[in-house]
């Protein structure tokens, strides 16, 4: 039921998103919400709002009984957690876009919501304006969800688009992304796959009721992409995408990881270019659904935050229904992945880590193979963390069989591929 009273908001952060939200709420009375106070770091900076609106004191917002909702939009994950934790303890509902903070503290945040009977919403933390969390919470509040596979980081997708489509080097593409504001001056969180892993951690809670930590998930970014890899992609009419995936196996457990992947032309993800995000959701009955939109930036993020504020006027909260089910899902590493691996010399890669090698090619400057490897072997291989080695998933990469081939066939497989 919608409240008649105007909700009073305390806002942390007044950057491009914070200012956008202030303007939208100020100009849209039908939203029944107004910003009462904004907490900022630098009081001396000029801003497009009345000076009386601003404070540098957290407590003016967190201890104000007249403030109903705290909207947190700062960059610092540690500081953001302090703000959100205090707000929830003070029985204020919270809206946040800070995926790093949420992913790293999800168990504590779940407990605080329940103990204080308030709502914590964060649609803007994953895929910008794409309503993926609400979709998983409401439409897929059942056991029919088979898989999620998505491009959830706009910065890396922009960089990969420029490399594959325009032939730029990684360094050139990164610089262009930074110039346009799609990548930070320190882009490590994006290009090393950590941002996408934070988002996958959040999605797992809503998709399968799995509470995990980002560091527990297998992940790799795009920093090692080599010209050999892009040439191979061109030959096969593939795109290279950084994908976040969660896939329910036949044993009821879930495979989850963030890795670069070759994407076929017939996949909906193939046409997701530049800073856009795209997510494929597969259900046992509905087959595949595709969600597409801008994943970051002022307007997509503002749109998602405004949507959450509006939902709070109806007392909406995430119910985390799958967390309370009798049957619990869990992350598994009992599966194999089909991978493309390129490297300078065989001394960099242990061929016996692979269950099977289907192709092997050698050029003057670079070697590459297509192989099948157990996910635990991949995760623990020293070469998986070698900057000189590139690892990219092949399309339809997950293989469930526990025993793919015998050890004698494995040896034959490697010999047939021309690997001594």
Protein Blocks (a to p, Z undefined) as FASTA:
>chain_A
ZZfbdcddddehjafklmmmmmmmmmmmknopacfbdcdfblmbccdddfklpccbfklm
mmmmkbmbdcdfbfblmlmmmmmmmmmmnopacddfbfklmmmmmmmmmmmmmmnopacd
dfkmggpjacfklmmmmmmmcfkbfbdcddfbfklmmmmmmmmmnopafklmmmmmmmno
pacfblmlmmnommmmmmmmmmmmmmnopacdfklpccddfklpcfklmmmmmmnopacd
ddddddddfkopacdddddddddfklmklmpghjbccdddddfklopadddddfbdjklm
mmmmmmmmmmmmnopaceklmmmpmbdcdddfbdcdddddddfbfklpcfklpfbdfbdc
ddfkbccddddddfklmmmpmklmgmkbccdddehkbcfbfblbdfklmmmmmmmnopZZ
